[in-house]
Amino acid sequence: MVLMGIKSEELDDYVKRHGPLSKQLRELGEEVAGEKRRLEHVTRQYRSLSTQVAIASALNGLLTSRMISIACPRCGRPVPRRIPTFWELDNAVGRGLAYQVGCLNCGLVNQVAPRDIFANVGWAILQAEAGAQLQPPLKSR
């Protein structure tokens, strides 16, 4: 018997080989759900890696330039300051010394404690991490 151009024998054979349409749809739905979970996992990995790359880039920039900016207490403008080496900072902390930093805008000469330098380096790293977490997610096609 032929119905709408399809022979009933061929349709029976197809259903026997592939199972009923509801079973095929269920299997396809499970496959789609699995791919969605995989995509979510890959997206989380991408975000984690991009955060780590941003932090590494910030650290690389700090270590390469060896410069940070410290806000002037009078005018609030950033004042560039060379990051001392570990041994210089360790010596300054042990002896209770501070570094003098002169503002290029208002001329104020300020005393900067080593802990302020540590805090500014840490702040730069946290800003890099926050900036990476604000990146938009991957677009799906």
A tleap script that builds the chain and sets N, CA, C and O, in Angstrom:
source leaprc.protein.ff14SB
mol = sequence {
  NMET VAL LEU MET GLY ILE LYS SER GLU GLU
  LEU ASP ASP TYR VAL LYS ARG HIE GLY PRO
  LEU SER LYS GLN LEU ARG GLU LEU GLY GLU
  GLU VAL ALA GLY GLU LYS ARG ARG LEU GLU
  HIE VAL THR ARG GLN TYR ARG SER LEU SER
  THR GLN VAL ALA ILE ALA SER ALA LEU ASN
  GLY LEU LEU THR SER ARG MET ILE SER ILE
  ALA CYS PRO ARG CYS GLY ARG PRO VAL PRO
  ARG ARG ILE PRO THR PHE TRP GLU LEU ASP
  ASN ALA VAL GLY ARG GLY LEU ALA TYR GLN
  VAL GLY CYS LEU ASN CYS GLY LEU VAL ASN
  GLN VAL ALA PRO ARG ASP ILE PHE ALA ASN
  VAL GLY TRP ALA ILE LEU GLN ALA GLU ALA
  GLY ALA GLN LEU GLN PRO PRO LEU LYS SER
  CARG
}
set mol.1.N position { 0.845 -1.171 0.000 }
set mol.1.CA position { 0.000 0.000 0.000 }
set mol.1.C position { 0.899 1.245 0.000 }
set mol.1.O position { 1.907 1.284 0.704 }
set mol.2.N position { 0.530 2.257 -0.789 }
set mol.2.CA position { 1.289 3.503 -0.894 }
set mol.2.C position { 0.410 4.637 -0.405 }
set mol.2.O position { -0.702 4.845 -0.890 }
set mol.3.N position { 0.940 5.373 0.579 }
set mol.3.CA position { 0.198 6.505 1.134 }
set mol.3.C position { 1.091 7.730 1.076 }
set mol.3.O position { 2.171 7.729 1.667 }
set mol.4.N position { 0.672 8.763 0.388 }
set mol.4.CA position { 1.422 10.013 0.218 }
set mol.4.C position { 2.824 9.742 -0.304 }
set mol.4.O position { 3.781 10.385 0.128 }
set mol.5.N position { 2.956 8.804 -1.223 }
set mol.5.CA position { 4.234 8.511 -1.855 }
set mol.5.C position { 5.152 7.656 -1.013 }
set mol.5.O position { 6.300 7.445 -1.403 }
set mol.6.N position { 4.696 7.147 0.140 }
set mol.6.CA position { 5.527 6.312 1.021 }
set mol.6.C position { 4.904 4.921 1.066 }
set mol.6.O position { 3.717 4.762 1.354 }
set mol.7.N position { 5.717 3.932 0.780 }
set mol.7.CA position { 5.234 2.554 0.853 }
set mol.7.C position { 5.201 2.120 2.310 }
set mol.7.O position { 6.136 2.387 3.065 }
set mol.8.N position { 4.130 1.455 2.698 }
set mol.8.CA position { 3.971 1.051 4.087 }
set mol.8.C position { 5.061 0.069 4.512 }
set mol.8.O position { 5.463 0.065 5.675 }
set mol.9.N position { 5.547 -0.764 3.586 }
set mol.9.CA position { 6.619 -1.696 3.927 }
set mol.9.C position { 7.914 -0.953 4.275 }
set mol.9.O position { 8.618 -1.306 5.222 }
set mol.10.N position { 8.206 0.080 3.486 }
set mol.10.CA position { 9.415 0.874 3.751 }
set mol.10.C position { 9.303 1.605 5.088 }
set mol.10.O position { 10.282 1.711 5.828 }
set mol.11.N position { 8.108 2.107 5.394 }
set mol.11.CA position { 7.890 2.789 6.664 }
set mol.11.C position { 8.034 1.814 7.834 }
set mol.11.O position { 8.637 2.150 8.854 }
set mol.12.N position { 7.488 0.621 7.687 }
set mol.12.CA position { 7.639 -0.401 8.728 }
set mol.12.C position { 9.109 -0.749 8.943 }
set mol.12.O position { 9.566 -0.859 10.081 }
set mol.13.N position { 9.853 -0.923 7.834 }
set mol.13.CA position { 11.285 -1.236 7.948 }
set mol.13.C position { 12.038 -0.101 8.643 }
set mol.13.O position { 12.909 -0.354 9.475 }
set mol.14.N position { 11.708 1.149 8.306 }
set mol.14.CA position { 12.385 2.296 8.911 }
set mol.14.C position { 12.122 2.333 10.424 }
set mol.14.O position { 13.047 2.539 11.211 }
set mol.15.N position { 10.879 2.137 10.821 }
set mol.15.CA position { 10.530 2.161 12.239 }
set mol.15.C position { 11.224 1.020 12.973 }
set mol.15.O position { 11.664 1.198 14.109 }
set mol.16.N position { 11.330 -0.149 12.343 }
set mol.16.CA position { 12.008 -1.286 12.979 }
set mol.16.C position { 13.500 -1.001 13.167 }
set mol.16.O position { 14.084 -1.363 14.188 }
set mol.17.N position { 14.109 -0.351 12.174 }
set mol.17.CA position { 15.548 -0.052 12.269 }
set mol.17.C position { 15.850 1.078 13.254 }
set mol.17.O position { 16.818 1.006 14.011 }
set mol.18.N position { 15.033 2.098 13.240 }
set mol.18.CA position { 15.335 3.314 14.016 }
set mol.18.C position { 14.477 3.480 15.261 }
set mol.18.O position { 14.733 4.374 16.068 }
set mol.19.N position { 13.500 2.668 15.427 }
set mol.19.CA position { 12.621 2.800 16.584 }
set mol.19.C position { 11.556 3.852 16.324 }
set mol.19.O position { 11.609 4.556 15.316 }
set mol.20.N position { 10.608 3.959 17.208 }
set mol.20.CA position { 9.537 4.935 17.005 }
set mol.20.C position { 10.075 6.371 17.074 }
set mol.20.O position { 11.121 6.635 17.667 }
set mol.21.N position { 9.346 7.265 16.465 }
set mol.21.CA position { 9.759 8.669 16.400 }
set mol.21.C position { 9.900 9.276 17.794 }
set mol.21.O position { 10.801 10.086 18.017 }
set mol.22.N position { 9.047 8.911 18.722 }
set mol.22.CA position { 9.138 9.460 20.084 }
set mol.22.C position { 10.460 9.066 20.739 }
set mol.22.O position { 11.054 9.860 21.469 }
set mol.23.N position { 10.921 7.838 20.477 }
set mol.23.CA position { 12.210 7.393 21.026 }
set mol.23.C position { 13.353 8.201 20.414 }
set mol.23.O position { 14.279 8.604 21.118 }
set mol.24.N position { 13.287 8.434 19.111 }
set mol.24.CA position { 14.333 9.219 18.439 }
set mol.24.C position { 14.370 10.645 18.979 }
set mol.24.O position { 15.441 11.201 19.222 }
set mol.25.N position { 13.179 11.234 19.164 }
set mol.25.CA position { 13.126 12.597 19.693 }
set mol.25.C position { 13.669 12.655 21.115 }
set mol.25.O position { 14.377 13.600 21.463 }
set mol.26.N position { 13.350 11.662 21.944 }
set mol.26.CA position { 13.852 11.623 23.307 }
set mol.26.C position { 15.379 11.526 23.317 }
set mol.26.O position { 16.049 12.211 24.090 }
set mol.27.N position { 15.926 10.656 22.439 }
set mol.27.CA position { 17.381 10.512 22.359 }
set mol.27.C position { 18.040 11.809 21.894 }
set mol.27.O position { 19.088 12.200 22.408 }
set mol.28.N position { 17.420 12.469 20.921 }
set mol.28.CA position { 17.966 13.751 20.465 }
set mol.28.C position { 17.893 14.799 21.570 }
set mol.28.O position { 18.817 15.598 21.724 }
set mol.29.N position { 16.804 14.804 22.341 }
set mol.29.CA position { 16.680 15.742 23.459 }
set mol.29.C position { 17.753 15.511 24.508 }
set mol.29.O position { 18.318 16.463 25.046 }
set mol.30.N position { 18.038 14.236 24.804 }
set mol.30.CA position { 19.098 13.913 25.761 }
set mol.30.C position { 20.461 14.350 25.239 }
set mol.30.O position { 21.301 14.840 25.994 }
set mol.31.N position { 20.667 14.166 23.942 }
set mol.31.CA position { 21.942 14.583 23.343 }
set mol.31.C position { 22.102 16.099 23.405 }
set mol.31.O position { 23.189 16.599 23.698 }
set mol.32.N position { 21.019 16.835 23.128 }
set mol.32.CA position { 21.059 18.303 23.197 }
set mol.32.C position { 21.328 18.749 24.628 }
set mol.32.O position { 22.123 19.662 24.848 }
set mol.33.N position { 20.678 18.118 25.604 }
set mol.33.CA position { 20.895 18.477 27.012 }
set mol.33.C position { 22.346 18.225 27.417 }
set mol.33.O position { 22.936 19.021 28.147 }
set mol.34.N position { 22.918 17.119 26.947 }
set mol.34.CA position { 24.323 16.824 27.239 }
set mol.34.C position { 25.259 17.860 26.635 }
set mol.34.O position { 26.234 18.264 27.270 }
set mol.35.N position { 24.969 18.288 25.416 }
set mol.35.CA position { 25.803 19.303 24.765 }
set mol.35.C position { 25.675 20.651 25.467 }
set mol.35.O position { 26.645 21.403 25.548 }
set mol.36.N position { 24.476 20.960 25.976 }
set mol.36.CA position { 24.307 22.213 26.728 }
set mol.36.C position { 25.142 22.192 28.003 }
set mol.36.O position { 25.785 23.183 28.350 }
set mol.37.N position { 25.128 21.046 28.705 }
set mol.37.CA position { 25.952 20.929 29.921 }
set mol.37.C position { 27.426 21.074 29.574 }
set mol.37.O position { 28.175 21.733 30.295 }
set mol.38.N position { 27.840 20.466 28.482 }
set mol.38.CA position { 29.241 20.566 28.048 }
set mol.38.C position { 29.599 22.013 27.711 }
set mol.38.O position { 30.683 22.482 28.062 }
set mol.39.N position { 28.690 22.725 27.031 }
set mol.39.CA position { 28.929 24.126 26.681 }
set mol.39.C position { 29.047 24.981 27.942 }
set mol.39.O position { 29.916 25.850 28.018 }
set mol.40.N position { 28.180 24.745 28.934 }
set mol.40.CA position { 28.252 25.494 30.192 }
set mol.40.C position { 29.584 25.238 30.895 }
set mol.40.O position { 30.185 26.162 31.442 }
set mol.41.N position { 30.042 23.993 30.881 }
set mol.41.CA position { 31.328 23.647 31.501 }
set mol.41.C position { 32.478 24.359 30.790 }
set mol.41.O position { 33.361 24.920 31.438 }
set mol.42.N position { 32.465 24.333 29.468 }
set mol.42.CA position { 33.526 24.987 28.692 }
set mol.42.C position { 33.489 26.496 28.914 }
set mol.42.O position { 34.539 27.135 28.986 }
set mol.43.N position { 32.291 27.073 29.023 }
set mol.43.CA position { 32.168 28.513 29.270 }
set mol.43.C position { 32.754 28.879 30.627 }
set mol.43.O position { 33.449 29.887 30.752 }
set mol.44.N position { 32.474 28.055 31.660 }
set mol.44.CA position { 33.065 28.311 32.986 }
set mol.44.C position { 34.583 28.212 32.925 }
set mol.44.O position { 35.280 29.025 33.531 }
set mol.45.N position { 35.104 27.225 32.200 }
set mol.45.CA position { 36.556 27.092 32.063 }
set mol.45.C position { 37.139 28.312 31.360 }
set mol.45.O position { 38.192 28.812 31.758 }
set mol.46.N position { 36.466 28.795 30.321 }
set mol.46.CA position { 36.930 29.964 29.579 }
set mol.46.C position { 36.997 31.190 30.486 }
set mol.46.O position { 37.981 31.929 30.470 }
set mol.47.N position { 35.945 31.400 31.275 }
set mol.47.CA position { 35.930 32.554 32.191 }
set mol.47.C position { 37.049 32.454 33.219 }
set mol.47.O position { 37.707 33.448 33.525 }
set mol.48.N position { 37.262 31.266 33.747 }
set mol.48.CA position { 38.331 31.061 34.730 }
set mol.48.C position { 39.692 31.341 34.101 }
set mol.48.O position { 40.531 32.020 34.693 }
set mol.49.N position { 39.901 30.818 32.907 }
set mol.49.CA position { 41.187 31.045 32.228 }
set mol.49.C position { 41.380 32.511 31.865 }
set mol.49.O position { 42.489 33.032 31.985 }
set mol.50.N position { 40.319 33.188 31.422 }
set mol.50.CA position { 40.480 34.599 31.061 }
set mol.50.C position { 40.781 35.442 32.298 }
set mol.50.O position { 41.510 36.429 32.209 }
set mol.51.N position { 40.226 35.062 33.448 }
set mol.51.CA position { 40.550 35.762 34.693 }
set mol.51.C position { 42.018 35.548 35.044 }
set mol.51.O position { 42.715 36.491 35.419 }
set mol.52.N position { 42.487 34.309 34.923 }
set mol.52.CA position { 43.888 34.012 35.225 }
set mol.52.C position { 44.826 34.734 34.257 }
set mol.52.O position { 45.891 35.199 34.663 }
set mol.53.N position { 44.445 34.831 32.990 }
set mol.53.CA position { 45.270 35.551 32.005 }
set mol.53.C position { 45.328 37.032 32.350 }
set mol.53.O position { 46.391 37.645 32.256 }
set mol.54.N position { 44.197 37.617 32.751 }
set mol.54.CA position { 44.178 39.040 33.112 }
set mol.54.C position { 45.063 39.309 34.318 }
set mol.54.O position { 45.782 40.308 34.356 }
set mol.55.N position { 45.011 38.420 35.305 }
set mol.55.CA position { 45.853 38.591 36.491 }
set mol.55.C position { 47.326 38.447 36.114 }
set mol.55.O position { 48.167 39.224 36.566 }
set mol.56.N position { 47.633 37.455 35.290 }
set mol.56.CA position { 49.021 37.259 34.853 }
set mol.56.C position { 49.510 38.461 34.049 }
set mol.56.O position { 50.661 38.876 34.190 }
set mol.57.N position { 48.645 39.019 33.210 }
set mol.57.CA position { 49.028 40.207 32.435 }
set mol.57.C position { 49.287 41.397 33.343 }
set mol.57.O position { 50.238 42.151 33.133 }
set mol.58.N position { 48.431 41.567 34.363 }
set mol.58.CA position { 48.634 42.671 35.303 }
set mol.58.C position { 49.945 42.496 36.059 }
set mol.58.O position { 50.710 43.447 36.218 }
set mol.59.N position { 50.199 41.281 36.522 }
set mol.59.CA position { 51.464 41.018 37.211 }
set mol.59.C position { 52.654 41.257 36.292 }
set mol.59.O position { 53.658 41.841 36.701 }
set mol.60.N position { 52.534 40.802 35.046 }
set mol.60.CA position { 53.624 41.002 34.087 }
set mol.60.C position { 53.877 42.490 33.865 }
set mol.60.O position { 55.023 42.934 33.810 }
set mol.61.N position { 52.784 43.261 33.738 }
set mol.61.CA position { 52.941 44.707 33.558 }
set mol.61.C position { 53.594 45.369 34.758 }
set mol.61.O position { 54.457 46.235 34.606 }
set mol.62.N position { 53.181 44.960 35.954 }
set mol.62.CA position { 53.775 45.530 37.171 }
set mol.62.C position { 55.248 45.176 37.284 }
set mol.62.O position { 56.076 46.027 37.609 }
set mol.63.N position { 55.574 43.915 37.014 }
set mol.63.CA position { 56.959 43.475 37.160 }
set mol.63.C position { 57.861 44.021 36.050 }
set mol.63.O position { 59.046 44.270 36.273 }
set mol.64.N position { 57.300 44.203 34.867 }
set mol.64.CA position { 58.092 44.732 33.753 }
set mol.64.C position { 58.363 46.223 33.932 }
set mol.64.O position { 59.498 46.682 33.802 }
set mol.65.N position { 57.293 46.975 34.234 }
set mol.65.CA position { 57.465 48.431 34.373 }
set mol.65.C position { 58.020 48.808 35.744 }
set mol.65.O position { 58.668 49.844 35.892 }
set mol.66.N position { 57.764 47.961 36.753 }
set mol.66.CA position { 58.148 48.221 38.143 }
set mol.66.C position { 57.619 49.580 38.605 }
set mol.66.O position { 58.272 50.282 39.377 }
set mol.67.N position { 56.417 49.943 38.117 }
set mol.67.CA position { 55.800 51.216 38.473 }
set mol.67.C position { 54.376 50.980 38.966 }
set mol.67.O position { 53.659 50.118 38.458 }
set mol.68.N position { 53.984 51.766 39.968 }
set mol.68.CA position { 52.603 51.808 40.435 }
set mol.68.C position { 52.222 53.268 40.568 }
set mol.68.O position { 53.072 54.156 40.500 }
set mol.69.N position { 50.944 53.504 40.756 }
set mol.69.CA position { 50.473 54.868 40.985 }
set mol.69.C position { 49.890 54.947 42.388 }
set mol.69.O position { 49.108 54.095 42.810 }
set mol.70.N position { 50.290 55.986 43.089 }
set mol.70.CA position { 49.788 56.235 44.441 }
set mol.70.C position { 49.052 57.563 44.390 }
set mol.70.O position { 49.583 58.546 43.872 }
set mol.71.N position { 47.837 57.602 44.921 }
set mol.71.CA position { 47.033 58.824 44.872 }
set mol.71.C position { 47.617 59.888 45.806 }
set mol.71.O position { 47.969 59.603 46.950 }
set mol.72.N position { 47.711 61.108 45.298 }
set mol.72.CA position { 48.170 62.239 46.113 }
set mol.72.C position { 47.092 62.559 47.145 }
set mol.72.O position { 45.920 62.676 46.788 }
set mol.73.N position { 47.467 62.705 48.432 }
set mol.73.CA position { 46.445 62.988 49.452 }
set mol.73.C position { 45.828 64.381 49.305 }
set mol.73.O position { 44.722 64.612 49.794 }
set mol.74.N position { 46.521 65.316 48.640 }
set mol.74.CA position { 45.994 66.666 48.499 }
set mol.74.C position { 45.074 66.792 47.280 }
set mol.74.O position { 43.927 67.219 47.412 }
set mol.75.N position { 45.572 66.424 46.096 }
set mol.75.CA position { 44.789 66.652 44.873 }
set mol.75.C position { 44.154 65.380 44.317 }
set mol.75.O position { 43.287 65.460 43.446 }
set mol.76.N position { 44.568 64.210 44.802 }
set mol.76.CA position { 43.973 62.960 44.364 }
set mol.76.C position { 44.515 62.409 43.054 }
set mol.76.O position { 44.121 61.327 42.618 }
set mol.77.N position { 45.414 63.149 42.430 }
set mol.77.CA position { 45.984 62.692 41.167 }
set mol.77.C position { 46.933 61.516 41.396 }
set mol.77.O position { 47.564 61.434 42.450 }
set mol.78.N position { 47.044 60.602 40.423 }
set mol.78.CA position { 47.990 59.495 40.575 }
set mol.78.C position { 49.432 59.981 40.461 }
set mol.78.O position { 49.779 60.760 39.573 }
set mol.79.N position { 50.257 59.500 41.380 }
set mol.79.CA position { 51.680 59.837 41.391 }
set mol.79.C position { 52.454 58.544 41.095 }
set mol.79.O position { 52.369 57.584 41.861 }
set mol.80.N position { 53.201 58.518 39.998 }
set mol.80.CA position { 53.938 57.290 39.686 }
set mol.80.C position { 55.064 57.054 40.692 }
set mol.80.O position { 55.727 57.994 41.132 }
set mol.81.N position { 55.265 55.799 41.043 }
set mol.81.CA position { 56.319 55.432 41.995 }
set mol.81.C position { 56.909 54.107 41.558 }
set mol.81.O position { 56.186 53.163 41.241 }
set mol.82.N position { 58.231 54.048 41.544 }
set mol.82.CA position { 58.911 52.803 41.219 }
set mol.82.C position { 58.651 51.799 42.336 }
set mol.82.O position { 58.708 52.146 43.516 }
set mol.83.N position { 58.366 50.560 41.962 }
set mol.83.CA position { 58.179 49.512 42.964 }
set mol.83.C position { 59.560 49.077 43.436 }
set mol.83.O position { 60.364 48.597 42.637 }
set mol.84.N position { 59.840 49.240 44.711 }
set mol.84.CA position { 61.143 48.803 45.218 }
set mol.84.C position { 61.290 47.286 45.124 }
set mol.84.O position { 60.300 46.559 45.047 }
set mol.85.N position { 62.511 46.831 45.131 }
set mol.85.CA position { 62.753 45.391 45.126 }
set mol.85.C position { 62.327 44.806 46.466 }
set mol.85.O position { 62.083 45.534 47.428 }
set mol.86.N position { 62.243 43.497 46.512 }
set mol.86.CA position { 61.879 42.820 47.763 }
set mol.86.C position { 62.836 43.211 48.877 }
set mol.86.O position { 62.406 43.495 49.995 }
set mol.87.N position { 64.127 43.227 48.580 }
set mol.87.CA position { 65.127 43.513 49.620 }
set mol.87.C position { 65.016 44.950 50.111 }
set mol.87.O position { 65.193 45.211 51.300 }
set mol.88.N position { 64.724 45.890 49.203 }
set mol.88.CA position { 64.544 47.289 49.617 }
set mol.88.C position { 63.317 47.431 50.526 }
set mol.88.O position { 63.363 48.111 51.552 }
set mol.89.N position { 62.218 46.775 50.128 }
set mol.89.CA position { 61.006 46.838 50.957 }
set mol.89.C position { 61.212 46.145 52.296 }
set mol.89.O position { 60.776 46.647 53.332 }
set mol.90.N position { 61.870 45.000 52.278 }
set mol.90.CA position { 62.127 44.267 53.518 }
set mol.90.C position { 62.967 45.119 54.471 }
set mol.90.O position { 62.700 45.162 55.672 }
set mol.91.N position { 63.971 45.788 53.935 }
set mol.91.CA position { 64.815 46.670 54.737 }
set mol.91.C position { 64.006 47.844 55.286 }
set mol.91.O position { 64.150 48.206 56.454 }
set mol.92.N position { 63.153 48.440 54.445 }
set mol.92.CA position { 62.351 49.584 54.884 }
set mol.92.C position { 61.358 49.185 55.965 }
set mol.92.O position { 61.153 49.926 56.927 }
set mol.93.N position { 60.739 48.017 55.811 }
set mol.93.CA position { 59.792 47.541 56.822 }
set mol.93.C position { 60.526 47.269 58.132 }
set mol.93.O position { 60.059 47.663 59.200 }
set mol.94.N position { 61.673 46.598 58.053 }
set mol.94.CA position { 62.442 46.270 59.255 }
set mol.94.C position { 62.939 47.495 59.994 }
set mol.94.O position { 63.047 47.474 61.220 }
set mol.95.N position { 63.240 48.549 59.281 }
set mol.95.CA position { 63.763 49.759 59.915 }
set mol.95.C position { 62.693 50.827 60.134 }
set mol.95.O position { 62.985 51.890 60.682 }
set mol.96.N position { 61.459 50.555 59.710 }
set mol.96.CA position { 60.375 51.519 59.902 }
set mol.96.C position { 60.505 52.750 59.017 }
set mol.96.O position { 60.058 53.833 59.394 }
set mol.97.N position { 61.112 52.595 57.842 }
set mol.97.CA position { 61.325 53.725 56.940 }
set mol.97.C position { 60.126 53.944 56.028 }
set mol.97.O position { 59.292 53.055 55.857 }
set mol.98.N position { 60.048 55.131 55.449 }
set mol.98.CA position { 59.020 55.462 54.463 }
set mol.98.C position { 59.703 56.048 53.234 }
set mol.98.O position { 60.839 56.516 53.309 }
set mol.99.N position { 59.012 56.020 52.119 }
set mol.99.CA position { 59.541 56.577 50.873 }
set mol.99.C position { 58.904 57.937 50.641 }
set mol.99.O position { 57.728 58.141 50.938 }
set mol.100.N position { 59.699 58.875 50.101 }
set mol.100.CA position { 59.167 60.188 49.764 }
set mol.100.C position { 58.711 60.171 48.309 }
set mol.100.O position { 59.420 59.714 47.413 }
set mol.101.N position { 57.502 60.685 48.111 }
set mol.101.CA position { 56.925 60.761 46.764 }
set mol.101.C position { 56.406 62.176 46.565 }
set mol.101.O position { 55.608 62.675 47.358 }
set mol.102.N position { 56.866 62.815 45.502 }
set mol.102.CA position { 56.414 64.173 45.198 }
set mol.102.C position { 55.365 64.166 44.109 }
set mol.102.O position { 55.546 63.530 43.071 }
set mol.103.N position { 54.261 64.873 44.339 }
set mol.103.CA position { 53.174 64.956 43.360 }
set mol.103.C position { 53.599 65.878 42.225 }
set mol.103.O position { 54.096 66.979 42.460 }
set mol.104.N position { 53.401 65.427 41.013 }
set mol.104.CA position { 53.757 66.219 39.843 }
set mol.104.C position { 52.732 67.312 39.570 }
set mol.104.O position { 53.021 68.259 38.839 }
set mol.105.N position { 51.549 67.196 40.142 }
set mol.105.CA position { 50.484 68.159 39.894 }
set mol.105.C position { 50.512 69.316 40.900 }
set mol.105.O position { 50.563 70.480 40.502 }
set mol.106.N position { 50.480 68.998 42.207 }
set mol.106.CA position { 50.387 70.062 43.220 }
set mol.106.C position { 51.699 70.296 43.962 }
set mol.106.O position { 51.824 71.272 44.702 }
set mol.107.N position { 52.674 69.415 43.773 }
set mol.107.CA position { 53.979 69.604 44.389 }
set mol.107.C position { 54.107 69.073 45.808 }
set mol.107.O position { 55.184 69.183 46.393 }
set mol.108.N position { 53.072 68.511 46.379 }
set mol.108.CA position { 53.136 67.989 47.734 }
set mol.108.C position { 54.116 66.823 47.793 }
set mol.108.O position { 54.064 65.915 46.964 }
set mol.109.N position { 55.009 66.856 48.777 }
set mol.109.CA position { 55.925 65.740 49.019 }
set mol.109.C position { 55.314 64.922 50.148 }
set mol.109.O position { 55.081 65.426 51.247 }
set mol.110.N position { 55.065 63.666 49.859 }
set mol.110.CA position { 54.346 62.804 50.779 }
set mol.110.C position { 55.220 61.631 51.192 }
set mol.110.O position { 56.075 61.184 50.427 }
set mol.111.N position { 55.003 61.136 52.403 }
set mol.111.CA position { 55.684 59.940 52.889 }
set mol.111.C position { 54.802 58.724 52.579 }
set mol.111.O position { 53.620 58.704 52.924 }
set mol.112.N position { 55.381 57.720 51.931 }
set mol.112.CA position { 54.637 56.509 51.582 }
set mol.112.C position { 55.271 55.340 52.305 }
set mol.112.O position { 56.454 55.052 52.126 }
set mol.113.N position { 54.476 54.669 53.124 }
set mol.113.CA position { 54.958 53.498 53.862 }
set mol.113.C position { 55.022 52.290 52.928 }
set mol.113.O position { 54.263 52.211 51.962 }
set mol.114.N position { 55.920 51.354 53.211 }
set mol.114.CA position { 55.996 50.151 52.375 }
set mol.114.C position { 54.662 49.412 52.283 }
set mol.114.O position { 54.356 48.828 51.243 }
set mol.115.N position { 53.864 49.427 53.351 }
set mol.115.CA position { 52.567 48.741 53.306 }
set mol.115.C position { 51.652 49.376 52.260 }
set mol.115.O position { 50.826 48.688 51.662 }
set mol.116.N position { 51.796 50.701 52.034 }
set mol.116.CA position { 50.999 51.355 50.996 }
set mol.116.C position { 51.418 50.873 49.609 }
set mol.116.O position { 50.586 50.734 48.712 }
set mol.117.N position { 52.692 50.624 49.447 }
set mol.117.CA position { 53.168 50.095 48.161 }
set mol.117.C position { 52.633 48.677 47.964 }
set mol.117.O position { 52.158 48.329 46.883 }
set mol.118.N position { 52.714 47.858 49.025 }
set mol.118.CA position { 52.146 46.504 48.957 }
set mol.118.C position { 50.654 46.584 48.613 }
set mol.118.O position { 50.168 45.836 47.765 }
set mol.119.N position { 49.936 47.490 49.272 }
set mol.119.CA position { 48.500 47.612 49.054 }
set mol.119.C position { 48.189 48.013 47.613 }
set mol.119.O position { 47.232 47.510 47.026 }
set mol.120.N position { 48.984 48.910 47.040 }
set mol.120.CA position { 48.745 49.349 45.664 }
set mol.120.C position { 49.027 48.241 44.661 }
set mol.120.O position { 48.323 48.121 43.658 }
set mol.121.N position { 50.045 47.435 44.917 }
set mol.121.CA position { 50.320 46.288 44.036 }
set mol.121.C position { 49.151 45.299 44.118 }
set mol.121.O position { 48.667 44.820 43.093 }
set mol.122.N position { 48.708 45.002 45.321 }
set mol.122.CA position { 47.567 44.104 45.489 }
set mol.122.C position { 46.306 44.650 44.852 }
set mol.122.O position { 45.537 43.907 44.243 }
set mol.123.N position { 46.093 45.958 44.993 }
set mol.123.CA position { 44.917 46.589 44.402 }
set mol.123.C position { 44.942 46.476 42.883 }
set mol.123.O position { 43.904 46.229 42.269 }
set mol.124.N position { 46.104 46.652 42.269 }
set mol.124.CA position { 46.222 46.525 40.810 }
set mol.124.C position { 45.864 45.107 40.360 }
set mol.124.O position { 45.227 44.923 39.323 }
set mol.125.N position { 46.273 44.118 41.136 }
set mol.125.CA position { 45.955 42.727 40.799 }
set mol.125.C position { 44.448 42.479 40.938 }
set mol.125.O position { 43.843 41.836 40.079 }
set mol.126.N position { 43.845 42.987 42.014 }
set mol.126.CA position { 42.401 42.804 42.209 }
set mol.126.C position { 41.591 43.509 41.125 }
set mol.126.O position { 40.549 43.007 40.702 }
set mol.127.N position { 42.066 44.672 40.675 }
set mol.127.CA position { 41.374 45.370 39.589 }
set mol.127.C position { 41.443 44.556 38.301 }
set mol.127.O position { 40.470 44.499 37.549 }
set mol.128.N position { 42.582 43.931 38.046 }
set mol.128.CA position { 42.710 43.093 36.850 }
set mol.128.C position { 41.745 41.915 36.928 }
set mol.128.O position { 41.116 41.553 35.934 }
set mol.129.N position { 41.634 41.324 38.107 }
set mol.129.CA position { 40.718 40.187 38.285 }
set mol.129.C position { 39.273 40.633 38.083 }
set mol.129.O position { 38.499 39.950 37.414 }
set mol.130.N position { 38.909 41.777 38.660 }
set mol.130.CA position { 37.541 42.269 38.528 }
set mol.130.C position { 37.230 42.611 37.076 }
set mol.130.O position { 36.131 42.335 36.595 }
set mol.131.N position { 38.184 43.206 36.381 }
set mol.131.CA position { 37.970 43.538 34.970 }
set mol.131.C position { 37.764 42.307 34.118 }
set mol.131.O position { 36.966 42.324 33.181 }
set mol.132.N position { 38.470 41.245 34.430 }
set mol.132.CA position { 38.318 40.010 33.660 }
set mol.132.C position { 36.971 39.374 33.926 }
set mol.132.O position { 36.386 38.776 33.022 }
set mol.133.N position { 36.463 39.487 35.139 }
set mol.133.CA position { 35.178 38.878 35.458 }
set mol.133.C position { 34.017 39.658 34.864 }
set mol.133.O position { 32.906 39.134 34.782 }
set mol.134.N position { 34.248 40.895 34.447 }
set mol.134.CA position { 33.193 41.696 33.839 }
set mol.134.C position { 33.109 41.493 32.331 }
set mol.134.O position { 32.237 42.068 31.680 }
set mol.135.N position { 34.009 40.677 31.763 }
set mol.135.CA position { 33.973 40.420 30.324 }
set mol.135.C position { 32.685 39.712 29.970 }
set mol.135.O position { 32.201 38.878 30.735 }
set mol.136.N position { 32.112 40.045 28.789 }
set mol.136.CA position { 30.873 39.362 28.391 }
set mol.136.C position { 31.151 37.886 28.098 }
set mol.136.O position { 32.254 37.529 27.682 }
set mol.137.N position { 30.153 37.034 28.316 }
set mol.137.CA position { 30.344 35.610 28.037 }
set mol.137.C position { 30.492 35.357 26.557 }
set mol.137.O position { 30.223 36.236 25.738 }
set mol.138.N position { 30.916 34.159 26.211 }
set mol.138.CA position { 31.035 33.767 24.812 }
set mol.138.C position { 29.665 33.788 24.149 }
set mol.138.O position { 28.662 33.426 24.765 }
set mol.139.N position { 29.630 34.209 22.908 }
set mol.139.CA position { 28.369 34.199 22.161 }
set mol.139.C position { 28.222 32.841 21.492 }
set mol.139.O position { 29.160 32.333 20.878 }
set mol.140.N position { 27.040 32.263 21.618 }
set mol.140.CA position { 26.797 30.997 20.933 }
set mol.140.C position { 26.230 31.306 19.544 }
set mol.140.O position { 25.562 32.319 19.341 }
set mol.141.N position { 26.504 30.436 18.626 }
set mol.141.CA position { 26.065 30.664 17.242 }
set mol.141.C position { 24.694 30.127 17.006 }
set mol.141.O position { 24.172 30.234 15.896 }
savepdb mol mol.pdb
quit
